[in-house]
Amino acid sequence: MESFVHLRKGRTPRRLHADLDGLKDDELGRGGFTGRTANVYRRNDPTAYRTVGPLRPVDVLSSELKPTDATDADGAPLLMFSNADCLVLLSRRSEPMPYFARYVDGDLLSFVHQGSGVLETEFGPVTYREGDWVYLPKACTWRQVPDGETTLLMIQATDEFRVPPPAQLGRHFPFDPSQVVIPEPAPIDDGEGPHQDGEYEVRLIHSDIEGAGTTSLFYRHHPLDVEGWRGDNFPFTFNIADYNVVTSDSVHLPPTVHLFMQATGVYVMNFLPKPAEGTPGTERTPWYHRNVDFDEIAFFHSGSLYGIPMPPGLISHAPQGVHHGAPEKARERARRTFDEYSRVDWSVISIDTRRRLVPSAEVLANDLGQH
């Protein structure tokens, strides 16, 4: 039964996520750390297990994956994970798209891990750089023109992405909408951009219908011919450098505090550089947990954890109900070097989904096999 008063049984620390005295802090919670919760204090590391069966953590280096758009301008992003609510894809394009794209199954939210360039859209050109989130509304027509190799983590939601309610923070919510960059109309004349025999191809990207995943429309006029627009449905970019991180000196805050955008069944968070917890005895690393209502994906963009480098582009998938969390050696180092580090300098993109995610065959083939 959910209550403001929580029960306490057996040997427990006085403070939450602090003063463990050798115990292992394991959280069994509902609703992504916002519902009913039990903090279980164990003698042993709950992630020290061997897995038999499909529900297991997966770790893969994105640099080892091979989306076809990395080597073929006519190629496409690689599907990494999927469920009924979203697709998670990887793109590594270095050449301009010889076609225009239109994702018709849902909004597209992409994180720029590496690179810079322009997305030509119906609403005008969208310039992107490393650390940008790029939002494209469902069925928006666009074309990517990279300056060089660009690595994108792409999330297509079946429902629309929205800014979450600010709750008690009000206008001090971490995502400040005044920092978004919105395109200005810039119609493109016929004869410019990629075309063949006077026709422009717009590829509709959609779920499989009778074995086909794309439909092509061919226009005699340039598809990006918009003179002006009005309304509240438009592309934009937002850089993680402009995200205001919420912190606490005495407790490591749950991931939901760092929520950036959400769609039905899909929650996207930014874990960014911040002051480290300073109250002695406070655990600075995320506690062990099972997060029984969500699958979790962590995409390591840059930085380190108290002196332990994070491999850029590492992707970790933890299925709901399976123990995961920072390794014990990272926890021990954080305690041992408490006085040496005053900041956490990692940048991690997190995706939580209510439905189980299915890893693609290529992701499983490149699993680092840590479990």
HELIX and SHEET records of a PDB file:
HELIX    1   1 SER A   62  GLU A   64  5                                   3    
HELIX    2   2 THR A   68  ALA A   70  5                                   3    
HELIX    3   3 ALA A  167  HIS A  172  5                                   6    
HELIX    4   4 PRO A  177  GLN A  179  5                                   3    
HELIX    5   5 ILE A  240  ASP A  242  5                                   3    
HELIX    6   6 PRO A  255  HIS A  258  5                                   4    
HELIX    7   7 GLU A  328  ARG A  336  1                                   9    
HELIX    8   8 ALA A  361  ALA A  365  1                                   5    
SHEET    1   A 3 THR A  37  ARG A  42  0                                        
SHEET    2   A 3 LYS A  24  GLY A  29 -1                                        
SHEET    3   A 3 TYR A 288  HIS A 289  1                                        
SHEET    1   B 6 VAL A  58  LEU A  61  0                                        
SHEET    2   B 6 LEU A 314  ALA A 318 -1                                        
SHEET    3   B 6 ASP A 295  SER A 302 -1                                        
SHEET    4   B 6 SER A 347  THR A 353 -1                                        
SHEET    5   B 6 VAL A 266  PHE A 271 -1                                        
SHEET    6   B 6 LEU A 259  ALA A 263 -1                                        
SHEET    1   C 7 PHE A 236  ASN A 239  0                                        
SHEET    2   C 7 ASP A 132  LEU A 136 -1                                        
SHEET    3   C 7 LEU A 108  GLN A 114 -1                                        
SHEET    4   C 7 THR A 150  ALA A 157 -1                                        
SHEET    5   C 7 CYS A  86  ARG A  93 -1                                        
SHEET    6   C 7 LEU A  78  SER A  82 -1                                        
SHEET    7   C 7 VAL A 358  PRO A 359 -1                                        
SHEET    1   D 6 GLY A 124  TYR A 128  0                                        
SHEET    2   D 6 GLY A 117  THR A 121 -1                                        
SHEET    3   D 6 THR A 141  PRO A 146 -1                                        
SHEET    4   D 6 PHE A 100  TYR A 103 -1                                        
SHEET    5   D 6 TYR A 200  ILE A 209  1                                        
SHEET    6   D 6 ALA A 212  TYR A 219 -1                                        
SHEET    1   E 2 LYS A 274  PRO A 275  0                                        
SHEET    2   E 2 ARG A 343  VAL A 344 -1                                        
SHEET    1   F 2 SER A 304  LEU A 305  0                                        
SHEET    2   F 2 ILE A 308  PRO A 309 -1                                        
END                                                                             
